[in-house]
Amino acid sequence: MSDPAQSLPRQIWPDDFAARYRAEGYWRGETFGGFLRARAAAHPERIAVSDAVNRWSYGEVLARAEAAAGGYMALGLQPGERVLVQMPNVATFLPAVFGLFLAGLIPVYVLPAHRKTELEHFARRSGAKAVVTLDQFDGFAYPAMAAEVRDLVPELAHIIVAGEAGPHISFDSFGQKPEAFPQVDPSAVAFLQISGGSTGLSKLIPRTHDDYIYSFAASGPICGLSEASVYLCALPAAHNFPMSSPGIFGTLYAGGRVVMAPNPAAETCFRLIDEERVTLTGLVPPLALLWMEAAPKSRHDISSLEVLQVGGAKFVAEAAARVRPVLGCRLQQVFGMAEGLVNYTRLDDAEEIIVQTQGRPISPADEVLILDDEGNPVAEGTPGHLLTRGPYTIRGYHNEPAANARSFTPDGFYRTGDIVKRLEGGYLSVQGRAGDHINRAGEKISAEEVEEHLLAHGSVFDAAVVSIPDDFLGERICAFIVPRGEKPKGSEIKAFMRKRGLAEFKVPDQVVFVPEFETTAVGKVSRKVLRARLREEFMKKEA
Ligand code: OOB
């Protein structure tokens, strides 16, 4: 059988672009391992990361990462091979992934919320040889799930577990630093990030050392980072936003300190902000709303918080305007995507820009096109499709020729699927999106993927999944179902979805039974039109 990931490219940009990005100083030939070594040499004693049980200096993180690299290499894992990483927000996340980087291995970042079906998909798509995970978190046993997936995907040979490893390989017993580390090429793929899956299943996003390090190094000054910064990682660390905008990597790059929050609940995080004197954190809009609810009643002192970033989904202006008065910190809006482009409002922007826009790109080399349906540029202030190209935006997904033909133009622009308006000064205002995915509290869910699972239920004749605007979540998932024979209960459908081994955030929030779906004289209407009409009808009834 061919290894689907054999073809991991050494460089994903055409030569002329790569040469330009180097010449202009965006790509500096740094690697993840290299920058951690440099920081550990410069300030070995300074604290790099803490969680509820551990508190490690830069020197300790490096030593643990080197020992991890030795452990991975002793298993026979070879540079360029992929390793699934499914770790919640714990300090061990850092030695686990920096160990992979030092060994030339390629992390594939799986969310803690992902379940068996998704883990199997990522294992197959990436051709991963191993998984690194935690014994348990929040009552869930990750190693048992990994073992089930290994039984289905034999290439996934090694299960490496931090904490109680049981019959598996113990991450904590990795102690031997290797005699020599492999040479790592900064222009090579460093890791695979997971796409939100706008159509069908999640795709793998190849990011290089050069491009990703540029994105978080350049984010540092925009987000006011310094050695004195303390970043609270409240969202799952595997998400692109808390990982690199500027997130944990940007904070370490700047020589600051990362605090891992076990969950993003207001009380958990307020306590950590108080105890650790946190200066910066990032949230999705629903969490920002909850924090604003909770702050006036909290007994914790959150006055150290200088900046609250909000992104991942549209933060409405009315809520954005309340951040400063209620939480006593500045707001920074972040509009980014795991495929690359990240926009920030600047800390010194006028209040109106901070509240009303989703920011402007990081880089002078970010190219932004806003086009009408025919592909012509629209006037400033007119909504259109956002396309982008630049020094940290990928040119293609990993091994997805069909999706790549749809999602990228022949000259390398990524079709984001977002509908935006460009305002004066290059600021963007997100208006909506062209695609059919659901943005549920910042998690992107493919309607198609959920429909496929619903159709596997014996009593489901047909299913269409749509997003419904939701005051709290931004959007919720509504499944319209045409039953086959006797109508099942909505709760039964939800339980069925959970049993399919899916992340909880993909389970429909609402199930609506309808006798049939509309057809035209010629036959079925397209899924896209059907979803749009179902949403419209439903919203009319709700109003
Ligand atoms: C972030 O990354 P992804 O890959 O989970 O999702 C990207 C999509 C964007 O294409 C857009 O549709 C939506 O999420 N989005 C926003 C937004 N930020 C992201 N829509 C409206 N307003 C915003 N502020 O979500 C992500 C990656 C890096 C930094 C921040 C967010």
Residues whose N, C-alpha, C, O or C-beta is under 5 A from the ligand:
A	BS01	OOB	G196 N240 F241 S245 V310 G311 G312 A313 K314 F315 V334 F335 G336 M337 A338 Q358 T416 D418 V430 G442
